[in-house]
Amino acid sequence: MSHASLFAHSRLHLRPDPSRTVIRPFSPEYPDAFRDEAHPRVRNIVEHVLALDERTLDRMYDRMVKSLADRHRDLEGIVQRRYEQIAQRLPICAQASDKGRLVIGAYFSEEYSFEAAALFNPSIVPHPEQDEEDGDTGGTIRFLMSLRGIGEGHISSVTFRTGRWSEASGFVMDDASGNAVSPRIEKVSDDGSTSIICEGSENVSETVLFPVTDSQRQGIEDLRLCRFVEEDGTVEYYGTYTAFDGRDARSELLHGTGFKSFDMRPLTGSAAAAKGMALFPRRIGGQYVMLGRQDNESIWLLRSDDLYHWDGGAKLISPQYPWEFAQMGNCGSPIEIAEGWLVLTHGVGMVRNYCMGAALLDRDDPSKVLKRTPEPILKPSARERDGYVPNVVYSCGSIVHGRTLLMPYGVADNFASFASCAIDDLLARME
């Protein structure tokens, strides 16, 4: 990467691993011209299973277990839950034997390689559990990371990893589990709010969030994690993400509780009908504050009394330099430092080339832009420009440890890498 004098680049890369799979619902349907509401395709499949004898059912189930049990814990529980979902729609399922119910559940499940094509656009927050001997300004910091994985059908899911950074060792990632756990999905309300329960995850790398609502049908994209501190000192973990249904993109909000359960809820208001929103990590003047990009060109500043409703706003940072003439956006939630709010940005220039920059906002009034980088602080290099989407470097969230910026970033919509730099050196690049 360019500007090596600013960033220290890690040799660590996170690349897609097609062997990491999760079991998710599979729902075959007839094309519209062949639909029969009285006898849907799901009923035909169930009737086929009901006609099988117990010996055949035993043999089929044993074959499935032999194929999948080594990389999916509680396989029986997963297919049993899926059977129960199908049985709610089709009472005839009650005629099945115990083994037949498991086979029915298996027919409406699929193994999905959620990061087979790409693993990129990372975001990090400090890990909720830090080593006692490490303070806020020195030693090692543990972090929790989200990444966007792309699998079959160009469908985006969210996966998590953990790691640590120190000045001596740089970035070190914990090994990802060989298992990924299928979550329990509970619909909360008709507005698309959903609870995702991952009680089977033994560590956060086993947790996968794949599309579960109509608004997310084609993907959960670019989660921007935010460690949010309420006025009473309570810490919550939120994340804005883009929900894509195959045609329209909109912003939604994730609320994580111990990273074993999540609430996913659509945002409302005119500003939410766009992508790329990022939450400030505390209230300012008693209000929630967000960065947005509702015009698809500039970075906007939004304020709201309601965390889930966002209207209006005003342009904050617009394209000014050639490397950002086509479009600007944020690269994650603003980071509070002594000098103000540090905002990492992305700019799009010629040939849809994505570079990264930075800006500094006033700490008390973030509508005031104090200074910004006239040149990119990170841009694609000749050696690392190729991938699913060439000529792109992009991040969804960084942290500051002491006076060091720790920045994970995606390369060419393909894999993730890491860099760090001194805050003072970064501020010196601004005008």
Secondary structure, DSSP 4 states (H G I P E B T S, - for coil): ---TTTPEEPS--B---TT-EEEEE------GGG--TTS-HHHHHHHHHHTS-HHHHHHHHHHHHHHHTTT-TTHHHHHHHHHHHHHHH-GGGGGS-HHHHHHHHHHTEEEEETTSSEEEEEEEEE-SS--TT--SSSS-EEEEEEEEEEEGGGEEEEEEEEEEEETTTEEEEPPPPS--BPPEEEE--TTS-EEEE-TT-SSGGGBEE---SGGGTTEEEEEEEEEEE-TTS-EEEEEEEEEE-SS-EEEEEEEEETTTEEEEEE-BSGGGSSS--EE-SS-BTTBEEEEE-TTSSSEEEEEESSTTB----EEEE---SGGGSSEEEESSS-EEETTEEEEEEEEE-GGG-EEEEEEEE-SS-TTSEEEE-SS-SB---SSS--SSSSSBEE-S--EEETTEEEEEEEETTTEEEEEEEEHHHHHHT--
